[in-house]
Amino acid sequence: MPADLAALLYLASAVLFILALRGLSNPESARLGNIFGMLGMAVAILTTVLGARTAAYGEMALALAAGGAVGLVIAFRIKMAAMPQLVAAFHSLVGLAAVLVAAAAFYHPAAYGIVDALGQIRTSSRVEMSLGVVIGAVTFTGSIVAFTRLQGIIPGDPVVFRGQHALNVVIGVIIVLLLGTFVHTPSTDVFWVVTLLALVLGVTLVAPIGGADMPVVISMLNSYSGWAAAGIGFTLENSALIVTGALVGSSGAILSYIMCRAMNRSFLSVILGGFGGEAAGQAVRAADRAVTAGSAEDAAFILKNASSVIIVPGYGMAVAQAQHAVRELADALKRRGVRVAYAIHPVAGRMPGHMNVLLAEANVPYDEVFALEQIDSEFQATDVAYVIGANDITNPAARDDPSSPIYGMPILDVDRAKTVLFVKRSLAPGYAGIDNALFYKPNTMMLFGDAKKMTEEIVKAL
Amino acid sequence: MQGAVDPLVFQLSIFVLAVFVGYYVVWSVTPALHTPLMSVTNAVSSVIIVGALIAAAPAAMTPSKILGLIAAALVAVNIFGGFAVTQRMLVMFRKRKP
């Protein structure tokens, strides 16, 4: 295949990837967009395979088929509640692949056409290659740490120790210095030492970041995997890879920013880690203050007499697998002529948009589900806010109490509804480790119990 | 000014412009679809398989070829898995029945 034709096909593939992301502006166009993405990938792979004058088709097909089969099985069997883990695991694969491709290019630069007249790897390629390998390695181990934490293999509490920031800085500086020597004289030893250090850095960067900040971590790793791909794209002089890397890199960066803004945290403070857990001891003891508790029958009575209800789900709803029960509750209310809507806080799940997927899986129509800024002003005109499995994102202290650790974080103003029904197992504080002032408001009724069971009982009592 | 422009400069231009395209396209994604956005960006970043296949192409079994084949198999998991799981999510997003 002539190089110009191949370059044009790679360009077509890049355009198809842009269309794939563009489709996601609306659920109706998103499905077509995903097809564009698959087409783009097919064009890129076929161009490469047909362009490589080779007899190795069999081996390539075998590698693709083996990986593809595993991927399909995972994709069809994964539970939607486990999407964050899956995405973290997938990120780790992109990171590892970036490392392997950079290593392959290092061992056999002629195949990639990156050698100069003297048979040495070109200086610019050395720079790109080393950036690709470092970012790829950090993405690989960082994603594995995120995966194990999300999967519950290691606890969600941040791992903090003295001198950890200093350690990260030292590793980072050594990597940069070694990269300098690598660019000057490429040596196999330096290549692998840098890779090893970057692998360690991935662990030490992500380990101190607690469970509450996982949405940011996943977005950040998403971004890194893009930059790693772009770095490799420069080495290969491949526009599809450069464009895709840039798209994915900026996508992950924007999502990280959106998540940070939703928690009112700076990106730097998330990266430095250690948030969540330690503040738990300072929580006001529940016994000191009066709480109104109610039964499923009380809740059913209140809901029956309401004309508008907003359901506010959080990750706890997914843990209790209560989304189907919640949808049944909404259906029962709608049959009685009650207006029902769902309010989703950006960090309601464990990753951006997670809660929307869980509700969609439970057959909740997407046009009943609203984002924070779309629905927040409606609470004061609403009879009942039904909070299920959410906590910190409803805490009025974030709005009213400047001394609160979460002060300034945008919240759903559920306390402005006439009545708040708050389903929760106990008065224990949420992820941020702080007490929720909403529990003690006179218009709040606590419904103590398992989210799923409580919701089912309310449906029965309606 | 004299001499030809280094191809690297062209690549850098593509990269910078693509970052801007990405910025505007991603801000237009509805927040409800941020999870599919992440799984699809993951799938498309697996286009790094291009690099793996180049390494895997030569007939002789070199370390480079073995690395390439392993990398190709790993990202194939991502490509097929990523697009499939994205499609699985997207078909769940349905409008209210009239």
Interface residues (C-beta under 8 A of the other chain):
Chain A: Y10 S13 A14 F17 I18 A20 L21 R22 L24 S25 N26 P27 E28 A30 R31 G33 N34 G37 M38 G40 M41 A44 I45 T48 V49 A52 R53 T54 A55 A56 E59 M60 A63 L64 A65 A66 G67 G68 A69 V70 G71 L72 I74 A75 F76 I78 M80 M83 L86 V87 F90 H91 L93 V94 L96 A97 A98 L100 V101 A103 A104 A105 Y107 H108 A111 Y112 S124 I218 S219 N222 S225 G226 A228 A229 A230 I232 G233 F234 T235 L236 E237 N238 S239 A240 L241 I242 V243 T244 G245 A246 L247 V248 G249 S250 S251 G252 I254 L255 I258 I344 P346 G349 M351 P352 G353 H354 N356 V357 A360 E361 N363 P365 Y366 D367 E368 V369 A371
Chain B: D6 P7 L8 Q11 I14 F15 V16 A18 V19 V21 G22 Y23 V25 V26 W27 S28 V29 T30 P31 A32 L33 H34 T35 P36 L37 M38 S39 V40 T41 N42 A43 V44 S45 S46 V47 I48 I49 V50 G51 A52 L53 I54 A55 A56 A57 P58 A59 T62 P63 S64 K65 L67 G68 L69 I70 A71 A72 A73 L74 V75 A76 V77 N78 I79 F80 G81 G82 F83 A84 V85 T86 Q87 R88 M89 L90 V91 M92 F93 R94 K95 R96 K97
